[in-house]
Amino acid sequence: MATQRYTDRLNEEIRDVPDEYMPALIDIVHAFRQGVVQKSLEESIQRSLKQAQAGETFPIDTLWDDLDNESDVHSH
């Protein structure tokens, strides 16, 4: 439900923006979204690097075991 409230609030704000400023608003929203995705990616890479440095690794041949089991479940 919270997502809908955010969507409603954003829609209200967007309705009040004059048409000539819409391209700039779209650029701002796009840049914000890209920044959030980039930050998440950087955090994930840093976390993975720390895990590898700490020896928290798995043998390569076991990395896809869960995916294979999951596809077996979905195929039945």
C-alpha distance (Angstrom), angle and dihedral (degrees) to the residues before:
residue distance angle dihedral
M1 . . .
A2 3.80 . .
T3 3.80 90.3 .
Q4 3.78 90.8 58.3
R5 3.82 91.1 51.6
Y6 3.80 90.2 52.2
T7 3.78 90.7 48.2
D8 3.80 91.2 49.5
R9 3.79 92.0 49.0
L10 3.80 92.3 48.1
N11 3.80 91.0 48.4
E12 3.80 90.6 51.9
E13 3.80 91.2 51.5
I14 3.81 93.0 45.5
R15 3.81 92.4 51.3
D16 3.81 89.0 60.4
V17 3.82 94.6 53.2
P18 3.83 113.7 98.3
D19 3.82 114.1 -118.0
E20 3.79 93.7 -115.1
Y21 3.83 89.6 63.3
M22 3.81 95.8 48.7
P23 3.83 95.6 93.4
A24 3.81 89.8 54.1
L25 3.80 91.2 47.0
I26 3.80 90.7 51.1
D27 3.81 89.8 50.3
I28 3.81 90.4 50.6
V29 3.81 93.3 49.4
H30 3.80 91.4 46.2
A31 3.81 92.5 49.4
F32 3.80 90.6 48.0
R33 3.80 92.4 50.4
Q34 3.80 92.1 47.3
G35 3.81 90.1 50.0
V36 3.79 91.8 52.1
V37 3.81 92.3 48.7
Q38 3.80 91.4 46.4
K39 3.80 91.6 50.0
S40 3.81 91.4 50.6
L41 3.79 90.8 48.9
E42 3.80 92.6 49.3
E43 3.82 91.4 48.4
S44 3.81 90.8 49.7
I45 3.80 92.3 50.3
Q46 3.82 92.0 47.8
R47 3.81 91.1 48.9
S48 3.82 91.5 48.8
L49 3.80 92.0 48.4
K50 3.81 91.5 51.3
Q51 3.80 90.5 49.0
A52 3.81 91.4 50.6
Q53 3.81 92.0 47.4
A54 3.82 89.5 50.4
G55 3.79 90.5 52.6
E56 3.79 93.4 -110.0
T57 3.78 94.1 143.5
F58 3.79 137.8 130.1
P59 3.80 129.4 -140.4
I60 3.80 109.3 -93.6
D61 3.80 92.8 -123.7
T62 3.83 91.4 61.7
L63 3.80 98.3 49.5
W64 3.80 95.1 92.4
D65 3.82 98.4 38.0
D66 3.79 94.0 102.9
L67 3.79 91.8 47.7
D68 3.80 91.5 51.8
N69 3.80 90.9 50.1
E70 3.79 91.5 46.9
S71 3.81 93.0 52.0
D72 3.82 89.5 50.5
V73 3.81 89.7 55.0
H74 3.82 92.8 49.2
S75 3.79 94.1 47.2
H76 3.84 93.6 59.8
